[in-house]
Amino acid sequence: MDRRIKRLPKALAGLICLITGLLIWRNLTLHFAQIEEVLPQLRAVDLFRGKDLLIDLIVIAAGLAALLAARLPWKRIFGGIGRTFRTPAALVLIALAFIPLFWLRFGGAAWLILLLMGLSFFCSFVGLVEISSWFAVLLPDRKWAFPAIWNRLQPWLPAGLLLLAAVYFSGYCFRNLPHIEDSIAQLLQARIFATGEAYSTPFEPKEFFFFGFMADSGRWFSQYPPGHPLLLALGVLANVPQLVNPLLGASCVLLLFYLLKNLMGFKRAVWGAWALALSPSVIFMSSEFMNHSTALAATLLGWLALKKGEEGRAGWLLLAGLSFGYCAATRPLEGIIFAVIGGLFILSNLGWKNEKGRFKTLPYVAGFLVTALIYLIHNALTTGHAFRSGYSATWGSAGFGLGAVNWGAPHTLGYGFLNTFMSLAGLNVFLWEIPIPALSAVFLWAILGDRLSRWDKTFLAAAISIPAAYLFYYFHDYSFGTRYYYVILPQLIYFSIKGVQALYGRLGAKLDFPPGQIKRGLVVAGIILLALQMSIAVPYRAWVYADSYWGTDDSPMREAKRLGLKNAVIFIENHPWEIVMTKLHALGFIMGDAYRFIFVITPEGLDQVLQGMNIKPDELWDAKVDRWDLEQRIYEWNRNYLKSGKPPVNPWAEGGFYTYFSNGAVHLDPRDRDPAIILARDLGAHNRLLMEMYPDRRHFRFAWSGSQKRFALEPLHE
């Protein structure tokens, strides 16, 4: 009892540190994706105005955390590592991975936010160490074990939990519909596949149904590869497309368990299965319709088959090739990279100098080509050329490389590194949604781990290659976390388990604590983090995703159903920059060029330019123009606009209340060209064309109502 009382003051100090860290984490770090939006207008003084008590608490907690940290046995734990390259390299990466470098250009406010986030991590870590250490001493020294049924329920219990959570959030947050433009386009392609065709005909008149992520020059199809829409099509045919991603998420848990069981044993496989199932990033990705779920399931099956076939068994190698090939038919970059890494693994394992060894790779190569061919065939059927993707046809390029890209400033390696470290910083926040960095255990493995095994090298190559490849991609964002790195979650979990294992071994070897006490401390820390994740982070993230995520909330159709409307046409008021893109597309611009020009000309400016070309507003939809002449006039308008002293065109700065046509596009279905409710773009006076096509229907406009203070339907009169 004396030891418990003696450690109580440190535990209470740790509690103060943890509470302070949680306050910063809850009010700042959890808003990581939104910080970039407000930074340009934010001043450092704004962060602390009227928060004197919070400042005092942060100063006290930081001082306590520093004192407590100074008393921790760092030298005994990390001393004698003796690595001249691996340790310094890991420490540099740790520092860089915690810093969203892109923010720093915004000056003092950005630096202060980074300081506060660092203090949040530091105080939370120190507080967690002290509290879990105290509980490790407080709890009785006896062997704790799960009942025998626990092992029999693995991995079905975590897989079932993820399935139920994903199904719930699919309805609660997303109303069983995709919210992101990417996934909307893939559901539309799934509906096309459900008709038995690779493409459909555009909805007419095209301007009312233009959705930039669908190609519509004669053939109507998604810009994305066919792998994920083919699986979604099964859900469409069964009338439950919202179940496809939850089932994929659950299958990923099962596949990761069996992969890790073959690599690390049953106990660590259970850890890995639960780690994946409890990741909010995985839960919400499995709740929506994004193709990352298919890519992850395909690559996990590929890694598992590769492990089973590492001795050269042809059936398993064929399955590995088929899996990586299907990933390539879903997300080509990831599939090709993993297929190359897998091929090199096979050659190194079977002997690339040995003709017999090279011969045994043929099933792997054949499997990859068979499923990757799906992508090439789809391209040929839709764009007319096997090596021209729908994305390139829509945007003008694949978006990879240096120099001019689809839109925005020319892409450079500098921008690539900024994007990379923004993504790594995002992983630290979004992967586990806990108040300490998610990659901490990975870095512990980098510092404390044993010599690299063959699978360590393979997984390390996979974990490095994906971020390295995305250095050359011009775009960056967060959708349910760092989505471009989603396929390397198994590798991150694998190294995290090794990191925790290495820390446990180091603590037992270097400190005078009983192994049971160390294990209890780690378990208590895990329980605290899980409780914080589920009680604070997940509810907050669910609220964010349920609140018109990416501008989509299905409000026009919901309002129509609330009013009991049938046989109606609803014109959805668009954001002005959507109207600019729609007009440019009608004049012959592909999506990429149309998107680029919304940063060059305003809606009013485009009308002026077209009037100067003697194109009246009601004539532009069928007008034939000289594209080069129109582009030059737009650039000339922009030069005059800037000369007048006005700021550069920023479509995001447009004031007012607007919604997006994604709320209408999500209901387009080539199997039903005459639905009870037709959702179309609001194109002002041009709406009369569609109204005349459907004279027997009631006509409404969905727009912001000043009197009702919400978006509402208002009837349109002839």
HELIX and SHEET records of a PDB file:
HELIX    1   1 ASP A    2  ASN A   27  1                                  26    
HELIX    2   2 THR A   29  HIS A   31  5                                   3    
HELIX    3   3 PHE A   32  VAL A   38  1                                   7    
HELIX    4   4 LEU A   39  GLN A   41  5                                   3    
HELIX    5   5 ALA A   44  LEU A   47  5                                   4    
HELIX    6   6 ASP A   52  ALA A   70  1                                  19    
HELIX    7   7 TRP A   74  PHE A   78  1                                   5    
HELIX    8   8 ARG A   86  ALA A   97  1                                  12    
HELIX    9   9 LEU A  101  PHE A  106  5                                   6    
HELIX   10  10 GLY A  108  LEU A  138  1                                  31    
HELIX   11  11 ALA A  148  ARG A  152  1                                   5    
HELIX   12  12 TRP A  156  TYR A  172  1                                  17    
HELIX   13  13 GLU A  181  PHE A  193  1                                  13    
HELIX   14  14 LYS A  206  PHE A  209  1                                   4    
HELIX   15  15 GLY A  227  LEU A  237  1                                  11    
HELIX   16  16 PRO A  241  LEU A  243  5                                   3    
HELIX   17  17 VAL A  244  MET A  264  1                                  21    
HELIX   18  18 PHE A  266  ALA A  277  1                                  12    
HELIX   19  19 PRO A  280  MET A  285  1                                   6    
HELIX   20  20 HIS A  292  LYS A  308  1                                  17    
HELIX   21  21 ALA A  314  ALA A  328  1                                  15    
HELIX   22  22 PRO A  332  LEU A  350  1                                  19    
HELIX   23  23 GLU A  355  PHE A  359  1                                   5    
HELIX   24  24 LEU A  362  THR A  382  1                                  21    
HELIX   25  25 GLY A  390  TRP A  395  1                                   6    
HELIX   26  26 LEU A  413  PHE A  430  1                                  18    
HELIX   27  27 SER A  440  LEU A  448  1                                   9    
HELIX   28  28 ARG A  454  TYR A  470  1                                  17    
HELIX   29  29 ARG A  483  ILE A  488  5                                   6    
HELIX   30  30 LEU A  489  LYS A  510  1                                  22    
HELIX   31  31 PRO A  515  LEU A  532  1                                  18    
HELIX   32  32 GLN A  533  ALA A  537  3                                   5    
HELIX   33  33 VAL A  538  ALA A  546  1                                   9    
HELIX   34  34 TYR A  549  GLY A  551  5                                   3    
HELIX   35  35 SER A  555  ARG A  562  1                                   8    
HELIX   36  36 PRO A  576  ALA A  586  1                                  11    
HELIX   37  37 MET A  591  PHE A  597  1                                   7    
HELIX   38  38 PRO A  603  GLY A  612  1                                  10    
HELIX   39  39 LEU A  620  ASP A  622  5                                   3    
HELIX   40  40 ARG A  627  LYS A  643  1                                  17    
HELIX   41  41 PRO A  651  ALA A  653  5                                   3    
HELIX   42  42 SER A  662  ALA A  665  1                                   4    
HELIX   43  43 GLY A  684  HIS A  686  5                                   3    
HELIX   44  44 ASN A  687  MET A  693  1                                   7    
SHEET    1   A 2 MET A 214  ALA A 215  0                                        
SHEET    2   A 2 PHE A 221  SER A 222 -1                                        
SHEET    1   B 4 ILE A 677  ARG A 681  0                                        
SHEET    2   B 4 ALA A 568  ILE A 572  1                                        
SHEET    3   B 4 ARG A 698  SER A 705  1                                        
SHEET    4   B 4 ARG A 710  PRO A 715 -1                                        
END                                                                             
